[in-house]
Amino acid sequence: MLVTDATGIMLDGNAAMLALAGRSHGDLLRQPIDSLLPPAGRIFLQTHIWPTVLREGSVNEAYLQVRGTGGINIPVMVNCRRGRFDGAEAFYWVLFVARERSRFEAAVLSARDRAEAYARSLAESERFTKTVTDAMPGLVSYWDQELCCRFANLTYLDWFGRQPAEMIGIHMRDLLGEPLFTQTRANVEAALSGAPQQFERALLKPDGSLRHILANYVPHTDDSGATVGLFVLAGDVTVLKKAERDIQLTASVFNSTMDGIMITDVGGKIMSVNPAFAAITGYSAVEATGRTAAFLSPDLQDPDIEKSMAQDRAAKRHWEGEIWSRRKDGSAFRQWQRITTIDSANGGSAHHVHVFNDVTERWRDDERKRHLAFHDPLTGLPNRALMIERLGQLINLTRREKRSVAVMFLDLDRFKAVNDSYGHAAGDALLKEVAARLHGLVRETDTVARLGGDEFVILLDNPANDDELARIAARIVASLGEPIVCGEKPVQIGTSIGIARYPIEGETPSDLISNADAAMYLAKTAGRNAFRFSSGDAQRLSFDAQHPAPGALIEHDSRDPLEARARIA
């Protein structure tokens, strides 16, 4: 026997319990009842037995295994009742060791002993024996050396659908049928030779239902020690067999699934993990049990995700999503995780079941796809879509705050000649070098994008004034005018740049890019290797929407960028 509180902490245990668990009284007290069970038993206890006990106040004939001395798992059948202990609510657990297999067999054996004692004292009173055995829930019968039935209790008669007159004198072969008798014959002969027999067997009852029994064949000897017959004592263990299969199935799923499983209490303390958990994280069950689930990601916790977890578990009783965790070897991995709350009978949270798997490769693949969707595959720069999105964000920010935004549209000069003379591989190498140089000429807050071919766009975030824009453009013209090595030969190109400012030359991304493009075209027609500002007023007066023509421009002489002068073109 055991006494626990409502959380499963053991408060007391009798000597038989201490002997079964191989513990002292001091070692047993204040320990969780889970510590007596193997992992599969803990799951069955927490998911089936505890909820039933807390909801109904009792549970009957639940099948579990207890870790005995030497680490051996001992099958037991468990009954539990709610009660009081030291003035507080408690639960009284009675564990029947399954070596005796069931209370039916124990009752049969005890009743048989009592019946024999009473029979000897009352000159083997047939009436008393029949009264006792008929009251038993198990099957009891007696067979002589010829295997003819001499006695059967009411349970035995009901099992085979026979009347007493039909049963007395019937041969065992006729009752069981030839196939089952043949299967049982070796046990019968062994019992008649004086060797007690115990075995499990599946029996098909006359009503067609398949049942499982635990049978005991007990030799009956006379005063001289000669075997004169045998007692058949059997108990229906169908429910126990089903419970055993359920436990085995649960344990099999728990141990064989490819997903990691972690069971925690309401405080996040790990109570049990499966082998897949160890395979994914590198932590064994011994290393993980007793620690909090947060130990897998001590430096990767996202406060927003933690808040979302807590809210969803409180409102929906579950949460699922992706988080970062860290393996035992220190490597980070991305995991998809679903956390389900298991409620106790009183409606409160009892445990959390975490099921997760490693999705790092899928996440990396998604990130690569996402990167390719918004970046130029050759240079790695943002593409048109990402550039327009960022320009829109800068414009929205500038509308709310006192800031500025400028767009530079670049087109390389003599790039086609490089492709024609040295091949596309050389052209690709040149574009990569151009991208690297442009990155080195702007700030981290600015964006360099490639639209395609030899066209680039630079988004300048909050430039100080037009003079700063002129200096940046001049540095770009000078840098791209220096020789670039393609293969083994240096080549020299240049660039033409058009500049549009928000909101002077446009209030939308498309207007700014279009006007910067038009200004670049003017720089190119003016002799290349130069830059031009687009004037908003002149653009509205002189530029045709379909066929832009030169208009009023502010021109900066790129040959002297530090002393650039403005003039009306």
N, C-alpha and C positions, 0 to 999 in steps of 0.2 A: 504493500500500500504506500501511496504518496499523498501529501497535501501540498497544494500550490495556491498562490494568490491568483487574482484575476489576470495578471500579466504573465503567468507561467513560471514564476519564481518559486522554487521548492522550499516549503516551510518545515516539513517533517517527513520522515519515512520510517517504516518498520524494519526489523532485522532482516526479514526475507528480501526486502527491497535492496538493502545495503549489500547483502550477499549476492543478489542477482547482478547489481551494477559494479560490484567489486570496489566499493567506496566506504569510507568511514562516515559517521554521522556528520562530522564537521565539514568534510569535503562535499557532502550532498547539499547542505543548507545554503540558501541564498544563490544557488546556481539555477539557470533556466532549465526547464524540463527538456528543452531542445538538446542540451548537452548530453543527454542519455541516448540520443537517436542518431542514426546515420543520415546523410543528406536527404535521401528520398523520403525517409520517415519524417524529417522535419517539414518537408513540403506538404505531405499528406496531413500532418498534424495541424499546420497553420492554415491550409486551404480547405480542409474538410472537418476535422474533429473539433478544433477550437471554435469555428463559427457555429457549429451545431450546439456545443456546450453552452456558449454564451447566449445563443438564441433560445434554446429550449431548456436549459438548465441541466441537461444530462445527455449522455450518449451510451449506447449499448453495443457490445460485441464489435468494437472497431479493431482491425488487425494492424499491428505495428511490429517493428523489430527494435530491440534494445541492445545497446553495446554492452556486452558483459566483460568479464575479466579476460585479458589477453586479446581484446579487440574483436571478439567473436560476436556476431549479430544473433541474438536469441529471439525467435518469434514469440509474440505475446498477443493475447486478446485483451482489450481494454474496455472497462466500464468506468464512467465518471458521473458524479453527482455534485451539484452545487450545495454548499453548506456554510457553516460558520466555524472559524478557528481563531481562538484568542479574541473573540468579540468582533471579528471582521469577516467579510465575505471570503470564502475560500472554496476550493474544489478538491474533492476526494477521489483519487484515482485507484482503481483496483486492477492489477495486472495479473492475468492468468498465464502462466508459462505454457507456451504452445506445445511443449513436449507432451503435455497431457491433452493438447489440441483443442479442447472445447469444454465448456461447462457441462455439455450433455454427457460426454464420456466420463468426466469426473463424477457426475451424479450417478451414472450407471455403475461405475466401479464402487463408489461408496455405498450405493444401495445394494449392490450384490454382496459386499462384505457384511452389511447389516442384515441382509436377508439370510445369508449363510449362518451368521451368529444366532439370529432368531430361530432359524430352522433347526439348528442343533439344540437350542434350548427348548424349543417347542415341538420337538420330534418331527422336524421338517414339515411344518404346517403348510400344506399346499395353498390353503386359503390366504394365509398371511403373505406368502411369496407372490401370489397373483395380485393381491392388493397393492403391494409395493411396486412391483414391476409395471403394472398398468398405469401407475401414476407417473412413470418416468417419461420424459420427452424423447429419449433415445430408443433405438430398436434393441429388444432383448428376446433371444430365443435359445432353446436348448435342443441339441441333436445327439442321438445315441451313436454307438459305434457303427451301426448300419446306416447312419446318416438319415434317419427318420426323425421328423420333428416330434418332440415330446412337450414342448411348451413354446408359446409366443405371446408377448404382451400386446396390448391394444395398438400401440404405435406400429409394431411389426405387422399386425393384421391389416391396419389401414394402409400401410405402405404398399403391400402387395394386393390389396383389395380382396382379402379372403375372410371368410367366416371361420370361427374357431373349429367347427366340425370339419371344414375343408383343410385346415392347416395341420391338425394333429394327425400324425401318421404319414404325412406326405413325404416323399423322398426329396432330398435337396436338389437332385437333378431335375425333377419335375417342376419344382418351384422356380428355380433360376433359369431353366432352359439349358439346352446342351452347350451353346457357345459360352455362356457365362460360367456354367459349372466347370467346363474344361479349363477356363481361365483361372478359376478359384481352387481347383482340385489340389494343387500342390500345397496351398496354405492349409487346406482341410487335413490332408494326410500328415503334414508336419504337426498340426495341433493334436491329432489323435495319437501321435507318437510321443506327445508330452512337451512339445516346444510351442510356447505361446506365439501368436502371430499378430502383427499389426501392419496394416497397409491401407492405401487410399484406392478407391475404385469409382469409376463412373457407372451408374446404373440407369437403365431405361425403365422407368416405372410403367405399370400397366396402362396408366392414363396417357402415356406417350412423352412425358416430361423427362428430361435428362437431369439427374441429380448426382452429386458427389458425396460419398460417405467416407468416414474414417472408421474402419472395421477392426475389431479385436476378436481373435479366436482364442478363447481361454480353455485349456484342457481341464476336464473334470476327472479327478482321481478318487478311487475308493480308499478305504482304510489301509489297504495293502500297498497303495501307491500305483495301482494299475489304472490306466486311462480308460474310463468307461463312457466318455462322451465329451462334448465340448459346448461351451457357451459362446453364442455370437452376440457381441455388444457393438452396436454401430451408432454413430451420430451423423446427422446431416450437416455437412460442412460446405454446402453449395455457396452460401453467403460468404464464408471465409475465402473460398477459392476465388470468387469474383473479386473480393477486396484485394486478394493477393495479386490477381492479374492486373487490377487497376493500379496497384502500387508499382508493379513491375513495368507496366506501360508508362506510367508517369516518370519513373526513374529512367526508363529507356529513352524517352523523349528528352528528358532533362540532360542526360549524359551524351546523347548521340547527335543532338541538333547542332548545326554549324553556326548558329547564332550564339553569341555570348549571353549568359543569363546570370543575373546577380539579384539576390533577394536581400532587401534591407528592412530594418525596422523603421518606425516612424521618425526616428532621429537620424536616419541615414546610415546607421551602422550595418555593415555587411554581415549577414548571417550564413549565406551559402552561395557558392558559385559553381558553375558546371565546367567540364573540361574545355569547352570552346572559349570560355572566358580566359583560361590560362593560355590557350594557344594564341589568342588575339593580343592579350596584354603582356604576357610573359610572367605574370604573377601566379603562383600556385594558390590552391585553395587555402592552405595554411597561412600563406603570406597575406592573403586578402581578408580572410575572415576576422572580424573584430575591428577592422578599420572602417572609416567612413568612406562613402562613395567618392567624395571630393578628392581623395588622395590620388586618383587617376589624372587629375588636371589641376594641380595646386597653383600653377602660374598661368593657366589658360582660361580661368573662369571669366565669363562675360556676365557682368551684373544684369544686363537686360535679359539675357537668356535665363539666368537664375530666377529673375522676377517672373518671367513668362511661365517657367516650370511651376513655380509655387501657385500662381493664379490658376493655371489650367488644372493642376491636380486638385485644388480646392473646389473649383467649379465643375469640372468635367470628370474628375477622378482618374484622369490620364493626361499624359503629355507626350508628344512625339516631335522630333526635329533632329537637326544635325549639330553636333558640338565637337570641339577639339579635345583630345585626351592625349596622355603621354604613356608610352610603354615603359616597362621596367628598364630597358636599355637606354631610356631617355629620348627616344625618337617620338615625334608627334604623329598622331594619326587622326583622321576625320572619321567620326562614327555617327551612323544613324541610330537613334535610340528611341524606344517607346517605353514609357514608365506607366505602369498601371497600379492603382491603389486597391488593395484588398481590404475591405471594411470588416470590422468586427461585428458581432451580433447586435451590439448596442448602437451601431451606426457610426462609430468612430473609426479612424484609420488604424489598421493593424500592421500592415506590411506594404512594401512597395516591390513590385517585380520589374526589374530593368532588363529589357531584351535589346541587344544591339549587335551591329555588325560593322566591319571595316569598309568604308566607302571612299577611302582616300584616293584610289585610282580613278574612280568615277568622278569624284570632285575635281581632280586635276584635269581630267579629260573635259569636263564641263567648263573649267576655267580656260583651258586652251581654246575651246570653241568660242567662248565668250570673248576672249582676247582677239581671236581671228575675225570675229564679227565686227569689231570696232577698231582694228589696227591694220596697218599696211603689212602684208606678210613679208615683204622684202626688207624694209627698214625698221619695222617694229613701231613706227610712229602712228599716232591716231589717224584714222581715215576720215573721209568726209562726214560720215554719220556722227562719229564721236566729236569731231571738231565743231559741227553745227550745234550739237547738244551743249557743249561747253560754252560756245559763244552765246547761246540763249541764256545760260545760267549767269554769265558775266553781265549781260544786258539787264536781266532782272535785278541783279544785285546793284548795278549802277543806278537803276531807276529809284531804288530805295535809299541809297547812300550817295554822298558826294564823291563820286569816283569818275574814272574815265576808262574807255576801252578803245583799242585800235586794232585794225586788221591789216597785215602785210600780205600781199599776194605776190609770190615769187615764181618766175619762169626762168629756167636755165638757158643761157645763150650757148649756141654751138654744141648742144648735147647730141643732136642728131648726127653730127659729124663724127663724134666719138663712137657712137653705135655703128655707123657705116664703116669706119676705118678699123676699129678694133674688135667689133663684135658685141653681142648683147651681154656677155659675161663681164666685159670691161665696163659697159654701161651700168650694169647692176652694182659693180664695185664702186663706181663713181657716185651713184645715188646714195649708197650707204655712207660714204665719206662725207657727202654733202649734209646728210642727216646728222652725222656726228658733229660736224662743224657748227651747224645751226644750233644744236643743243648747247654747245659751249658758249654761244654768243648771247643767250637770253637767260632770264632768271628761272628758278624752279617753278614759280607761279605762272609763267607763260607757257603756252602750248605751241609746239611745232607739229604740224600735220602734213601728210602727203596726200594730195588729191588724186594722183595718178600721173603716169608719164614723168615729165620733169617739172611738174607744178607742185609748189609747196605753199602752205599758209601758216603764218605765225599770228597767234592771238596774244596781244600784249595787255596784261592786266594792270590797269591803273598807271599808265605812263605819266610822267610829271607834266610834259608839255610837248609842243611840236619839235623843239630843239632836241629833246631826248630821243624822239622818234627818228629825227634826222641822223643823229649820231649812231643809233642802233642800225639803221638802214645802211649808213656809210660803212660801218664795220662789217656788215654782212657782204656788201659789194666787194670790199677789199679782201675779205677772207676767201670768198669763192673765186676771186680773180687770181689767187695764188695757184701755182701748179698742183695738180692732184695726180698721184701715181696710180695708174691702172695697169695691172700686170707688172711689167718691168719698165714701162715707158711713162714719163710724166706727160700729162695733157693739161691744157689751160682752157678754161671755160669762163663764163661770167654769168651774171644774173641781172634781170630787170625786175624792179620791185614797184608795186603800186600800193599806196597807203590810204586807208579810209578810216575815219574816226567817228565814234558814236557820241552824240546823235547828229553831228554836222553832216556826214555823208550817208546817213541811213539810220533807221530805228529798229530794223529787223535784221536777222542774220543774212537773209538773202540779199537785202539791199546793200549791206556793208561789203559782202563778198563780191557782188556784181560791180560796185563802184571801185573797189580795190583792184579788181580784174581790169576794168577799163583804164584805171590809172597806170597799171603795169603795161598795158598795150601801148599807151602813149610814151612811157619810158623806153619801150623797145623800139618804137618807130622813130624816137628821137636820137637813136644811136646806140642803144643797148648799154649794159654795164652801168646802169643809172637807176635812180628811183624818183618817183613823182608822188605828190600828194593830190588827192582828188578834192576839189572845192565843191561844197554842197550847193551854194547858190549858183555858181557857174554851171554845175552839172545839171541842175533843173532847167536852166535856160538853154543850154546848148546841146545836151545829150539826148539823142533819140532812143527810146526804150528798146527798139529792135536793132538799130545800127548805131551804136555810140560813136560819136565823133569828137575830136579834140575840142576842149573848151577852156575855160579859165582854170589855170593850174598854179599851184605854188611849187616852184622848181628849186631843188637844192643841188648844188654842184658837188658831186661825189668825190671830186678830186681834192677838195679841201673841206672835209666834213666838220672840222672844229670851227671853221670860220664860214660856215654855210650862210649864204645870203638868199633872201627871198625876193622874188620879183614877180610881177604879173606877166604870165605867159601870153 
